[in-house]
Amino acid sequence: MILYIAEKPSLGRAIADVLPKPLKKGDGFIRAANGDCVSWCVGHLLEQAEPDAYSPEYKSWKFEHLPIVPDTWKMKPKYKMRSQIAVLRGLVKEASQLVNAGDPDREGQLLVDEIIAHLGVRGAKLQNAQRLLISDLNPQAVKRALGQLRSNREFIPLSTSALARSRADWLYGMNMTRAYTIQGRKVGYQGVLSVGRVQTPVLGLVVRRDAEIADFISKPFYEVLAHLATDSQDRFSAKWQPSDACRPYMDEEGRVLSKGLAQNVVGRINGQNGTVEKVLAQDKKQNAPLPYSLSSLQIDAAKRFGMSAKSVLDTCQSLYEKHKLITYPRSDSRYLPVEQHSLAPSVIRAVLSGASELVTGCEEPNAKLKSKAWNDKKVDAHHAIVPTEKTANLTSLSPVEKQLYLQISRQYLMQFYPAYLYKETQVEVIIAGGQFKTKAKQEVALGWKQLLKQSKSAGNDKNSDSKNDDDEHLANIPALKKGQVLLCERGELLEKQTQAPKHFTDATLLGAMTGINRYVTNPEIRKILKDTDGLGTEATRAGIIELLFKRNYLTRQGKSILATEVGKGLVNSLPQSATTPDMTALWENNLDAISRKEAKYQNFMDPLVTSIHELITQAGSQLPTSLQGVKSPETSFKKRRYASKKPGTTSSSTKAKRAPVKRSSAAKKN
């Protein structure tokens, strides 16, 4: 008997649907006519044991116990999952062949592997276990996947990486949370101070950005435009480029701070002749953007629709599991396997049958085109998020489901259009010894951008891909040639103000987590990291942001995300290494290396344990004074509840007393 162990019931049912009929449903499993069975986990069936499982004295939080580092790690069944574990235990004994059908990522690999290990599978049964990778729950896709089983042993490094991540998070989060909660009580802070490997550096990004904005002092800077005319009275403008001699009057970003200097330039060029120094005309092309990973979709959806990261993930899960309209959504890849290009005609046909508005007024997509998205070298366990071969009934989708389905489908269709072609002309003019520049852009062929034009005309004018590629003034430049003499009819002084950085939004915070390299402070670590290295994973980033809100460390003001007093106090109490992304970005880099067989588990864990010892020593050497006078969410809740029960109140306050007190999400969490 073959036993397929899926990550969740929805995937289990999708597998069972393509097995021989009739199917017999049991308690926690489905048996096919040929005797093969499908069962499932419900996420992780097991969890890391609590500290008191290693020693009863760890039940109380005492600084002298820290750091707690298990010699032998223990897992325990989740209380509500014991019955499903019992079902799997019986089926695993009966089975002659096991198939890991976890989701196609490192957590999906681990959660099935760990239950197989927990049930004591050994010998040939373990050695011969196979791996089923499913990214599309439609029957034809599941059948294809069943014909492409691989040895589960190939994925041991992926599982090891997930195990290392799980243990590292337990060690770091549990020890640091206990240490700073204990120290916080000494300065009067009564709540739990949750510290995490990923959540705290993300909080640190927001706290530092808020401080930068609060401390920002705006200052004026100056630009000069030359308004030019040819002999035939064709007119255009060019912007002054300050020379090295102007450096003493400029800031580090090259902005001129001296109004007198800019006024002097205006006076020198008024009514003067200028000479065209350079005319550079280039034919350029821009290929279609790649299909979406989860993070890139979350960023776009936040910009265009104002959706939170969690809302995007939840909606995508519904499109994947319930409607079967998109492929596996928790993907960090933006590429597709070459083999999947053969499905293009049927996928395009399905998309256009259900959502023909995507190409209204556009050329038809050409299924024979193959963009750079199809690249086997860039695809590992999972690929980009794309539509499936199932035709959508848009009327059956919620508004947000429809928005995201159309967004994903549009991005896929772009792969079947030619490049966007344009001509860019750059001009340099010398006037009174000063250099002035401008550039113009002329569209030649819209290519894939015609889909964006159609999208914009339908009301989606926030599309980030439709904006100019830079902030240069794109003028209509007349035909010019080198050496041509022009008249500067007048110079214009532009007075501007430096702008404070903007508060993080869902889109920019996700962008920061995805490309964390920009925020790493240690230049040596920055050298190691790739541009794509990030904080957390595709599957966890939305949850991390939501967790910071639930714990009352972050709050929203419109679209802006700001740190609360508790969040600021925590970050300002912790060592810098705990609040900057350097350490955890390096961890993610190492975990990725483990999954690719380029690093070993022990070489990751040993230095980690050493650093935790050092961090706990540092925590014990100083008090978190930044939290003095800061009320915890739990304390505020208790005071509100106590106040509502005071006797001797008036009739109006008696009504308030009888009304149930609504607990904040942070209070519930803690």
Secondary structure, 3 states (H helix, E strand, C coil): CEEEEECCHHHHHHHHCCCCCCCEEECCEEECCCCCEEEECCCCCEEECCHHHCCHHHHCCCHHHCCCCCCCCCEEECHHHHHHHHHHHHHHHHCCEEEEECCCCHHHHHHHHHHHHHCCCCHHHHHCCEECCCCCCCHHHHHHHHCCCEEHHHHHHHHHHHHHHHHHHHHHHHHHHHHHHHHHHHCCCCCCCCCCCCHHHHHHHHHHHHHHHHHCCCCEEEEEEEEEECCCCCEEEEEEECCHHHHHHECCCCCECCHHHHHHHHHHHCCCEEEEEEEEEEEEEECCCCCECHHHHHHHHHHHHCCCHHHHHHHHHHHHHCCCCECCCCCCCCCECHHHHHHHHHHHHHHHHHCHHHHCCCCCCCCCCCCCCECHHHCCCCCCECECCCCCCHHHCCHHHHHHHHHHHHHHHHHHCCCEEEEEEEEEEEECCEEEEEEEEEEEECHHHHHHHHHHHCCCCCCHHHCCCCCCCECCCCCCCCCCEEEEEEEEEEEEECCCCCCECHHHHHHHHHCHHHHCCCHHHHHHCCCCCCCCCCCCHHHHHHHHHHCCCEEEECCEEEECHHHHHHHHHCCHHHHCCHHHHHHHHHHHHHHCCCCCHHHHHHHHHHHHHHHHHHHHCCCCHHHCCCCCHHHHHHHHHHHCCCCCCCHHHHHHHHCCCCCCHHHHHC
